């Protein structure tokens, strides 16, 4: 997830976890808005069971925060990759 502005990391992490909890509460794919051939080009590829398994694994693992500087490739590697 990318964010604009300066939101508090803990608020965003909690919102993400809350959204995953919401996924677990869905009891039928029929209750998912826009999950139809007219509003979602890949609607047939979606699986509620798979989405719930993914949501549970995110809840179990927790949500972390990455900092751009920590993810940046070293300058030497950028030169080697000709980036």
N, C-alpha and C positions, 0 to 999 in steps of 0.2 A: 504494500500500500504506500502510495506517495501522498504527502500532505502539503498543503499550502498554508503559509502563515506560521504561527508559533504555538501550536496546540500543546497542551501538557501531555507528555508521553504516557503517564499513568491513565489519563482519561481516554486516550486513543486505544491503549491496550485493553482497558476494561470494556470499551465499546465493541472491540473486535470479539472478545470473549462472550459478551452479551449476545452478539449476532450469532455466534456459534451455538449458544444455548437455544436461541430461537429456531435454528435449523433442527435441533433435536426434538422440538415440540411439534413439528409438522407431522401430521398423521396420514397424509395422502398427497400424492403429487397433484391431484385435482385441485388442491387448495393453494397452489403456487401461481400467483398472478403472472401473466405473460408467458406461461409455459405452454405455448401452442404454435402451430405451424405458421401463423400469421405474424406473431410478435417475436419469435425466437427461431432463427435459422437452424439452430442445432438442438431444438427441443427434444428430438428423438434420442439424442445421445445422453440426456440427463437421467440420473438414477437417484431417487430419494435415499435409498439405502446406502449408496456410495457417498452421497453428500453428508449423510449423518455419520458415517464412519470417519470421514475426513474431519468433520466438525468435532467429533469426540477426540480424535487424535490431537487436534489443535488445543483443545481444552486440557487434555492430559499433559501435553508438552509445555503448555504455557506460551505466552506471547512475549517475545523479546524485542529489543530496540537496537537497530543497527545505525551506526553513525557513518556518514559518507566518507569521512577521512579514514576510518578503519577499514573500509571496503576498497579504497583506491589501490590500484596496481602500482607497484614501485616504478619509478621513472625509468630504470634500466629495462624493465620488462616492456614498457611502452615503446622504447627505442627499438628493442628487439622485434616487437610486433609491428613496427613501422606505423604506429598510431599517432 
